[in-house]
């Protein structure tokens, strides 16, 4: 597949790195330094120029391209790039936008503006936040097979009750599979004897009930989420409040700007909007921050998000989540005490990569900056998995693949060694990034 990517920033570079090994990738950017960096670091063709220019797109070979991904930081440039590409090619076009008004317009008539798929940065970041809020202790959550199967990633710390246990001792749920352990730079496929250590990130796949039960094992003192405080009413905070209200989760939102606070109060009837400085310690104490289950910092700047998230945590909030625009700071945020750092650019890069994978799989979750993937695949009649016990057919897949769950005719099937996979089953598999393509070809 020939892919043209407009924009070599954090999103474009991440998507290019994800696709470069298996596809012919061309990246366009105005910044000559970015173009040079990509040329040296990735096996891609880099073109210096304006991606919304017909001449530049021709130079990048858009006429023969299968896919165009416009992911600069400028919404208008991305929209125009897609529309321009459509005038001379049949490439499938994807545009990244921040402003929800463009997404609302496009949703009225998909395919409008010459865009086949529009992905909204702020909405995706908000959805990522809301997914992890619903599961105590989870760092990442995704659903497969119409919600029948759930994947979640948890951090094991020295305070986690299962630290030091073997997988066999920690796995007390029938429909749960320990798919992998991310230990430092290593992806460990666990056996029953594998010991869980402080610092491990554990990826489990199972029924939502089992994953929820496992979450309770990780965080036994956490009750259901009943009080969420959103610190800042930018677009992401606004989207988070709306999504939480849709799920019936009580939430309050603190916004310092009077005019914005008034707008939010009028637009979010289910959310209690408070006009105040979210970094005001006395105010947070009056609002009983120590009884808040989750505090979410969405103040529009990394520095203010870090400050307010750490302050909330220090004053007693159960968990703190912060939006971080600069992806290089994500690890730093979590190292100094923020429970979860959500990077909108990373969320959008994952969504675009997910789409390219979905041409071969039903659904995809990307784990830890593309170190691994969890894929849902519908098994065809000619698959090496059909009609044989898993203990035999798994030998046809690359080493390190884990079949985590099976959905058959709307029911959950626990994968065991003697389970026989049938045609049209939906299987959810874990695979390290370097064997994803080989795994998909085999299945």
LUMFIGU-805393 format. One record per atom (N, C-alpha, C): x, y, z; residue in one letter. Coordinates in pm, whole numbers, plus 50000, padded with zeros to 5 digits. Example, Ala and Ser with C-alpha at 12.3 -4.5 7.8 and 13.67 -1.06 7.14 Angstrom:
// LUMFIGU-805393
513194943150780A512304955050780A513204967050780A512854977550708S513674989450714S512905000350787S
//
This chain:
// LUMFIGU-805393
500854988150000X500005000050000X500895012550000X500565022149913X501305034849911X500545044949997X501225050450095X500595059450191X501305072950187X500535083650171X501085097250178X500615103550309X501565108150388X501255114250518X501615129050511X500665137750537X500915152150539X501125156450683X502345160750715X502665164750852X503625154850915X504805159850954X505825151151014X506045154451160X504995159251226X505085161751369X504975148751447X504535149751573X504465137951659X503505127451603X502355132051556X501375122651502X501875116351373X502295124851278X502745119751149X503935110451161X504885114051246X506075105551264X505695092051325X504785092351423X504365079851486X503665070651386X502775076551307X502045068451208X503025063251103X503955071751059X504935067450959X505775055851012X506195056851138X507005046051196X506215033051202X504915034251228X504065022351238X503885015551103X503875023450995X503565017950863X504795015150777X505925020950812X507085020950721X507595006950687X507504997750782X508084984450758X507304976450653X506014979150643X505184970650557X504544977950440X504754990950431X504114998650324X505095008850266X504745013850147X505535024550085X504995037750138X505795044750216X505325056650287X506045069050237X505265079550207X505805092650170X505285102850271X506195110950328X505785120850427X506085134750374X505105143850385X505235157650339X505255166950461X506205176350462X506205186450569X506905198950520X506465210450573X507095223250538X508465224850602X508665218250715X509895219950794X510995210950739X512045216950687X513125209150626X513855200550730X513945205450854X514615197450958X513845184550987X512515185950995X511695174051019X511835164050903X511855169550781X511995160950663X513315153350669X514395160550704X515715154050712X515735143350822X515135146550937X515125137151048X514415124151010X513275125650942X512525113650903X513305105350801X513965112150709X514725105150606X515815096350667X516445101650773X517515094050837X517015083150930X515855085350993X515415076051097X514465065151046X513765067750936X512785058050888X512995055050740X512505043550698X512585039850557X511375045750485X511375058950473X510285065950405X510875075950307X510055080050209X510435090950119X509855103750179X510675113550201X510205126050261X510235137150156X509165145150151X509045156150055X508855169050133X509685179150104X509525192050170X508535200450091X507475205250157X506505213450086X505185214150159X504205220650097X502885222950153X501955211450110X501465203850205X500635192350173X499285195850114X498885208550125X497615212550064X497815217449921X499055217249874X499365221549738X499265209849641X498585212349530X498435201849430X499785197449376X500665207149356X501995203849302X502765194849397X502725198249527X503445190049626X502865176049634X501545175049630X500915161849635X501285153549513X501335160049396X501775152749276X503205147749293X504065156449348X505455152749371X505565140649464X504625139849559X504625128649655X503985116149596X503475117149474X502905105349409X501485102249452X500685112749480X499335110449529X498465103249426X498785104849299X497975098549194X497945083249211X499055077649256X499135063149272X498935058549417X498595067749505X498505064349647X497185057249679X497235048649778X496025041849828X495415049349946X496255056650018X495795062950141X496525076150161X495765086550198X496365099250239X495945102250381X496905105250465X496635108550605X497125122650631X496205131950654X496575145950680X496515148450829X497665150350892X497705150851039X498635161851089X498625173451023X499365184851077X498605190251198X499165200551264X498485206651378X497435216851334X497285218651203X496345228751152X495145221851085X493955223651141X492755216951091X492495220250944X492595233250911X492265237550775X493215231150673X494485230550707X495455224350616X495115209650592X494715202950698X494375188750684X493145186750596X492145195250617X490915194150537X491195197050390X491945207850364X492235211550225X493125200950159X494045195350233X494925184850176X494095173050127X493115169150207X492265157850166X491425161450044X490835173350046X490005177649933X490825178749806X492035183849816X492905185249699X493305171549645X493645162549735X494035149149692X492905142249615X491665144549659X490515138149595X490315142849451X490835154849418X490625160049282X491435152449178X492505145649221X493355138949121X493645124349155X493045119249262X493345105249296X492145098549361X492225085449374X491175077749441X491615073449581X492655079649632X493165075749764X492115077749872X492055068449966X491205070050085X491845081050170X491045090650212X491605102250283X491185102550430X492145105450516X491895106650660X492385120350705X491535127850775X491925141050826X491835141250977X492875146451039X492855148651184X492385162851211X491445164551304X491005178051342X490945179251494X491205191351541X491035194251683X489645199851710X489215209151624X487965216151648X486765207151621X485955205451721X484825196251710X483795200851606X483795214051573X482795218951477X483015212351340X484265209751304X484525203051176X484015188551181X484225182251296X483775168351312X482255167651307X481595177351370X480125177751367X479625179351224X480285188151148X479885190351008X480065177650926X481225171350943X481525159350864X480575147950901X480225146951029X479315136251071X477925137551009X477575149750967X476275151650901X476235144750766X477405143450703X477465137250570X478855131650549X479055119150590X480385113050579X480835113050433X482075116850412X482605118150277X482625132550231X481975141450311X481965155650276X483375161250283X483615171850211X484905178850209X486025170350149X485665159550082X486695150850027X487395142350130X486765140750246X487385133250357X486605120350381X487275109150369X486605096250391X486505092850539X487475097350618X487435094850763X487995107050834X487205112850925X487695124051006X487825119351150X488975122051210X489195117851349X489475130351433X488795131151545X488865142951631X489795140651748X490845148851757X491845147351863X491225148452001X490455159152023X489925161552157X488935150652201X488085146552108X487105136252141X487785122952173X488805119252095X489505106652122X490225106952256X490835118352288X491505119452418X490505118052531X489345124452515X488305123452618X487805109052633X487625102152521X487175088252527X488215079452597X489495082052572X490555074352639X490475076352790X490255088752831X490175091852975X488985084753038X487845085652973X486625079953032X486715064653040X487365058452941X487495043752947X488275039253069X489375045953102X490185041453216X489535045253349X488715055853349X488045059653474X487135048453523X486495041553431X485505031453468X486095018753525X487435017253521X488055004953569X489175008553667X488985005753796X489985009653896X491375004253863X492365012953868X493745008653849X494185006853706X493255007553610X493615004753471X494355016553409X495345013253326X496065023553251X495565024253107X494975013653059X494465013252922X493325003052918X492285006352843X491114997452835X490594997652692X490174986252643X489534985652512X488564973952508X487604974852415X486574964552404X486614958152266X486194945552260X486154938052135X484844930152128X484564925252005X483384916751983X482124922952043X481884935452003X480674942652049X480554943052201X481674944352269X481664945752413X481694932752490X481704921452419X481704908352486X483064905452550X484114911252493X485484908652540X486144922052573X486914922052683X487584934252726X489084931752742X489864941652704X491314941452728X491634952752825X492534950252918X492944960953009X494404959053048X495044970253075X496444970053118X496534976253257X497234969353347X497364973853485X498834974553524X499184984553606X500524985453661X500574978253796X501564969453812X501784962653939X502824970654017X502494974254140X503424981954223X503714974154351X504604979854433X504924972954558X503744972754654X502694980854625X501504980954710X500374972154655X500564966654535X499514958454475X499464944754544X498274940254582X498174927454656X498754915354582X498814915654448X499304903954375X500814904354349X501484914954393X502934915654372X503624904154444X504474897254371X505184885754428X504474872654405X503204873154365X502474860754334X502884855554196X502654842754175X502764837254040X501464840453966X501504839353832X500294841553754X499204831753794X499584819353820X498604809153861X497904813153992X498644819254083X498064823454210X497174835854192X497574844854101X496824857354083X495584855453996X495594845153910X494494843153815X493424834453880X492434841053940X491354833754007X490034835053932X490114839053805X488894841553728X488844832053609X487674825753589X487534815753483X487774821753345X487164833053317X487224838553181X488204850353174X489434847953217X490474858153212X491774851553166X492464858453075X493754853553028X494814864253053X495904860153118X497064869053129X497784868552995X497594878752912X498144878352777X499624881452774X500054891252852X501464895252846X501834903552968X503124904052992X503674913153093X504724921753024X504564934853036X505564944152982X506514947653096X507714942353087X508694943653196X509914951053142X510114963453184X511164972053128X510974972552976X511974968652899X511834969152753X511384955852696X511104946152782X510814932552739X509304929852738X508844922052639X507474917152637X507514902452678X506994899352796X507044885852851X505694878952829X505704867252767X504504859152757X504474850152880X503554852352973X503634845553103X503134831153099X503694823153188X503164809853218X502604810453360X502054799453406X501504799253541X502554802053647X503824798953616X504894800753715X505494814753713X505144822753614X505754836053604X505374844553725X506374850553786X506134858553907X505874873153869X504874879253933X504524893153906X505374902353994X506054911853929X507004920454000X506534934854005X507064942054104X506854956454112X507344963053981X506494971153919X506864977953795X506354971153670X505854958953681X505294952053565X504014958953517X503814959053386X502514962553329X501884949753277X500734946153332X500084933453300X498934935953204X498914928553092X497824929552995X496944917253010X495654919453041X494724908253055X493604909752953X493074898252910X491954897852816X490914888452874X489644892752872X488614883952928X487244890052916X486304884052985X484954889752989X485024902453073X484154912353046X484164924653126X484004921753276X483224911453310X483024908253452X484334903353516X485064894953443X486324889953497X487374900953505X487444909253402X488434920153405X488114929753518X486814932553537X486414941253648X486784934853782X486564921653792X486934914553916X488434915053941X489204913753833X490664914553848X491084928553892X490384938853837X490684952553877X490474954354028X489444947754080X489194948454225X490304941654304X490924931754243X492074925354308X493254935054315X493414942754205X494504952354200X494244963954297X493004968854298X492624980454381X491454976654471X491684968254574X490554963154654X489834973854735X490474985254758X489854995454843X489035005554765X489015004154631X488295013954549X486865009354525X485915018054559X484495015054532X484145020054392X482875018954357X482425024254229X482695039254221X482975043954099X483275058154079X481995066354097X482005075554193X480795083354220X481065098254224X482335102254212X482635116654218X483895119454136X483725126254024X484855129753937X484935144953931X486125150353951X486335164753943X487215167753822X486685175753730X487415179553609X487985193453630X489305194553620X489985207153648X490315214053516X489415222653471X489625229653345X488575225953243X488015236453178X486905234053086X487285236252941X488495231852901X488815232752759X488015222252682X488295220652554X487485211552473X487525197152526X488705192852573X488795179152625X487995177852754X488125187652843X487345187352967X485845187252939X485455195352840X484035195852800X483565182052751X484365175752665X483975162652613X483945152152724X484905152652815X484935143052926X483675144353010X483305156653042X482095158753124X480855152953055X480745155452924X479595150152851X479555134952849X480695128852826X480745114152821X480455107952957X480975114153063X480705108953197X479215109753229X478605121053193X477165122753219X476355112453142X476775109553019X476065099452940X476095085853009X477175083353083X477305070453153X476745070953294X476185082253330X475585083353462X476585085053574X477795089353542X478825091353645X478805106053689X478485108853816X478435122753863X479785129653845X479745142053798X480995149353778X480805164153800X481895170553845X481925185153860X483065190353774X482925202753729X483935208553641X484295222553694X485595225153706X486075238153756X486685245953640X486195257953616X486675266153505X486935280453554X488125285853534X488425299253588X487835310653508X487605308853379X487115319853296X485585321053310X485085332853356X483635334253382X482775331453258X483195336753144X482385335053023X482345320352981X483505313752985X483565299652950X482755291353051X482865294953179X482125287653283X480625288753259X480185300753219X478755302653193X478305293853075X479135293752970X478805285452853X478725270652891X479695266052969X479715251953009X478495248453095X478135257553185X476985254953272X475695253853189X475615261953083X474405261652999X474385249352908X475585244552870X475675233752772X475725219952836X476155219352961X476315206453030X475345205953148X474075203153124X473085203853232X473305193453343X473955182353311X474165171853411X475435174053493X476245183953455X477515186553523X477415199053610X477945198153732X478005209953818X479255217953782X479055229953731X480175238353688X480495248653797X481765249053836X482205258053942X483195268053881X482955281053903X483865291253850X484925294153954X486155289653930X487245291954025X488565287553961X489665291054027X490985286653982X491195272154027X491365262853933X491515248653971X492795245654049X493715255454055X494945253154133X494885260154268X493705264854307X493525271454436X493345260654544X494335259254630X494325248454729X493145249454825X492865261654874X491755263254969X490425259654903X490285263654778X489055260254707X488885245054694X489975238354657X489905223754641X489575216954773X490125222054881X489805216255013X488335218355047X487805230355014X486375232855041X485505223554957X485985220054838X485215211054751X485465196354784X486115193854897X486375180354948X487105171854844X488245177054802X489045169854703X489505156254756X489585155054890X490025142354949X488985131354933X487745135054896X486705124954874X486445122254726X487215129054639X487025127454495X487695114354449X486975106654368X487555094054318X488635096554213X488345105554120X489295108454012X489315123553986X490515129353980X490675143353938X491355143453802X490785151153709X491285151353571X491715165553536X492975167453502X493485180753471X493445183253321X492595192553280X492465196053137X492455211353126X493585217453160X493665231953167X494305238253044X494645230252943X495145235952819X496635238752817X497345236052925X498805237552925X499415226353008X500515220952960X501135209753031X501555213653172X502085225753188X502565229953320X501405230753420X500305236953380X499155238253470X498485224753493X498485216253394X497915202853414X498735194853514X500055195753500X500925188553594X500725193753736X500705206953749X500555212953882X499225208853945X498135210253873X496825207553932X496625192653960X497175184053873X497045169653897X497835165354021X499045170554034X499855167054152X499235172854279X498715185154270X498095191354387X496885183354432X496065179454337X494865171554371X495235158454437X496255152054382X496695139254438X497225141254581X498005151954599X498575154454732X497495157754834X496395163854787X495305167554879X494335156054901X494565144654837X493775132954873X492905126954765X492935132154641X492125126154534X492555111654513X491605102854483X491925088754468X492885085954354X492605091554237X493485090154120X493585103754051X494705105853985X494855118153908X495185114653763X494515121653673X494765120053530X495065133753473X496095134753390X496455147753332X496615146453181X496115156253109X496355157052965X497735163152944X498535157152858X499875162352829X500025163552678X500235175852631X500315178252487X501635173552429X502705175152504X504025170952457X504255156452498X504255147552401X504385133352432X505655129652505X506705137852489X507965134952558X507815136252709X506765143352754X506575145452898X505715134552963X505125125752884X504175116152940X504805107753051X505965102153025X506635093853126X507025102253248X507435114753222X507815123553333X506625126053424X505465128953366X504265131353447X504015119553541X504075107453486X503765095653567X504875092653667X506105096453632X507235094053723X507135102753847X506595114853834X506565124053949X505265122954028X504335114253987X503175111954073X501815112354009X501725116753884X500425116353815X500125101753781X498925097153810X498615083053788X498605079553639X497945087753558X497855084953415X498015097953337X498925097953240X499085109353150X498505105453014X497595113652964X496945110952835X497425121152733X498045116352627X498565125152523X497605124952402X496935136152372X495975136152260X496625132152127X497855136452103X498505132951975X498735117851966X499075111752081X499285097352081X497955090252055X496885095652113X495565089552092X495175089851945X495465101151877X495095102251737X495985093451650X497275092651686X498185083951610X497735069451623X497325065551743X496835051851763X495585049251680X494695059151675X493445057251602X493715055551452X494645063351400X494965062251257X495645048851229X496575045051315X497225032051298X496205020751311X495285022651406X494225012651426X493415010951298X493115022151230X492335021351108X493075013451001X494365016050986X495115008850883X495174993950913X495234990451041X495224976251080X493844970051057X492804978051077X491454972651068X491084968150928X491914971650830X491654966350697X491904951150694X492614946350797X492884931950807X492304925950935X491854934351026X491324929451154X490054937051186X489224931351272X487964937751307X488164949451402X489124948251491X489404958851587X490834957051638X491404967951684X492804967651727X492974976651850X493754972251946X494204980752055X495734980952050X496284992852058X497744994252052X498274996052193X499274987952227X499774987552363X501104994852375X501185003952471X502455010452508X503275015152388X502785025652323X503545031752212X503905021552105X502935013252068X503115003751958X504114992651989X504314989452116X505174977952149X504464964852118X503144965052124X502364952852098X500954956952057X500204947252007X498824949951968X497914938552014X496684942152044X495634932252068X494664933551952X494444922751880X493664923151757X492474913851766X491354918451710X490184909751693X490114905751546X490094892751521X490104887751384X488954877751367X488194879351260X487184869251226X487874858051149X487734845851197X488464834451141X487744829251017X488484828750907X487914823650783X488084808550770X487434802850668X487454788250651X488854782950623X489704791250561X491054786650524X492104789950629X491674794550746X492644797850852X493294785250906X494554786650947X495274775251006X494694771351142X493824779851197X493284777151331X492014768751328X491354768051213X490024761951208X490074746651219X489174741351305X488974726951310X490014719051386X490874726051458X491914718851535X491974724351677X492364715851773X492544721151909X493614732151910X493424742051995X494354753251999X495784748552028X495934738252109X497284733852143X498054729152018X497314725051914X497954721151788X498074733051692X496994740451676X496994751051575X497874762851613X498084765051744X498894776451787X500324775251736X500744762851704X502114760751654X502294766851516X501184769451446X501254775451312X501424790751319X501274796351438X501414810851455X502804814051509X503274826351490X504594830051542X504684828151693X505884825451742X506084824451886X505694837651953X505004836652064X504634848652137X503204853152115X502474846652026X501064850152006X500224843352116X499314850952173X498424845552277X496974847352232X496214836452227X494784837552199X494084840152332X493594852352348X493084856552478X491624853552501X490824853352394X489384850952411X488784847952274X487604841652278X486884838252155X485424842452172X484884848452065X483444851452063X482824842951953X481784835451990X481114826451893X479614828451903X479024833351794X477574835651789X477084843751911X477844853851945X477424862652052X477664857552192X478394846452203X478704841252337X480214840852357X480614841552484X482034841552519X482524827152533X483634824052467X484234810752477X485624812252538X485874804852645X487184805352711X488164796852631X489264802552583X490214794752504X491074785652593X490964772952571X491804763252641X492544754852537X493454746452580X494254738752485X493424729752396X492314724452450X491504715352370X490344722352298X490254735652309X489204743152240X489444742752089X488404739552014X488504739151867X487864751851811X488664759651739X488164772151680X487394768951553X486254775551538X485384772951424X485394784851327X485014781951203X484884792651104X483904803251156X484244815851132X483444827551172X483574831051320X484344823251396X484654827651532X485414840851527X485214849151628X486034861151643X487024858451756X488304858651721X489304856151824X490024869251857X490394870951982X491144882652026X492524877852067X493534882551993X494894877652014X495824889052054X496824885652133X497894894952169X499124891252087X499784901552032X501024898951957X501964910851973X503244908051994X504224918851995X504244925351857X504624938151854X504484945951730X505214939451613X506374933551638X507204928551528X506614915951461X505614909751524X505024897751463X503554899651426X503084912051430X501674914551400X501314910551257X502094915351160X501774912451020X501834897450993X502864890851045X503014876351025X501834868851087X501374873751203X500244867351270X498964868751187X498724880851136X497524883151056X497534874650929X498694873450867X498774865250746X498474850550777X498944845650891X498724831650927X497264828950961X496634838451028X495234836551067X494334838150946X
//
